[in-house]
Amino acid sequence: MKVFRVGGLTGESPEVARLWELGCRGIQEVRTETGETELIAYFDDQVDAGLMGTWEDLDDHDYLAEYQAGLTPVRAGSLVVAPSHAAVELRDGDAVVWLDPGSAF
């Protein structure tokens, strides 16, 4: 993944439409340490954005796996609520409800 950083723009700037047209996967607006606004645009590959900015490589990171690793079953008496990827140890009389975050409601 490639990251394009461009200062002086906000998410409302007209130049943002161009980033989306070029295949941007997402845009983040941040404040720098000096209080300036910076846009961070995420791309699969480096493109000619036609804007003054800098390109960086972003290490691959599986955020979903990291998030799921932190989800553990919750016990309320004999009821156990757990995500479907979790291993659950049940006691006699326990009932389990398989509930995956984001798909429950």
N, C-alpha and C positions, 0 to 999 in steps of 0.2 A: 504494500500500500504506500502511496505517495501522499505527502502533506504539502500543501501550498499555503504559505503564510503571507498575508498582505496587510500592511498597516494603513490606518486612516479610513477604513471602510467600516460600515456597520451592516447588519443583516438587512437593513432597509435600503442600502445603496443600490443604484441601478445596475452596477457592475456584477452584482450577485446573480442576476438572471443569466449573464454570460457564463458564469461558472457552472450553473446547472445545465446549460445547453452543451457545454463541453464534456458532460458526463460525471460531474461531481456527485459523490455518494452521500455527502453530508457536509454541513457547514456549522462551525462553532464560532461564536463571537466572544472574545475574551478581553479583559483589561490587562495591559502589561504592568510591570512594576512602576512605570512612570505615569500610569493613569491613562495612557493612550488606548484606543480601541484597535484591536487586531482581529482579522478574520482568519480562521483556519479552515481550509477546504480540503476534503479527502477525495483522492482519486485512485483508481486502480493503476494508472500509468501516468507519467509526466506528460503534460500537454502544453501547447503554446497558448497561455491564457491571455496574452496581450496586456498584462498588468505588471507593474513593478512589484516583485515579491521574491520570496525564496522558496526553494524546494528542499524537502527532507525525506529520507526514508523512514517509514514507520514499521517497527518490528511487528510481525504477526503475533497476535495475542488472542486466545480463545476466551473472550469475556463470558460467554454463555457457560462454558465448562467451569470457570472460576466461580460464577454465581451459583451454579447448581451444586458445587462442592460444599458451599456454605449452608445449603438447605438440609435440614435434618427433620426426622419425624417428630411430631409433637403428640404427647400423651395427655389425655384428659380422662382420668379414671380408666375405664376399659376401652375407651375409644382412642384410636391412633390415627392421626391425619398425617399422610406422608406423600411426598412427590413420587411419581412412578419410577424414577431412576434410583431411589433409595432402597437399601436393604433394611428390612424391618424384622425385629424379633418380637413375636407375639407370645403372650401368656395365655393360659386357658381362659376362655371367656372374652378375650379381646376381639374387637371388630376393627377393621382397618378401612379407612376412606382414602382412596388414591386421588390426590388433588394436585394437579400441576399448576404452578403459578402462571398467570397470564391466560389460562384457558378455562378457568373455572366459571367465569361469569360473562 
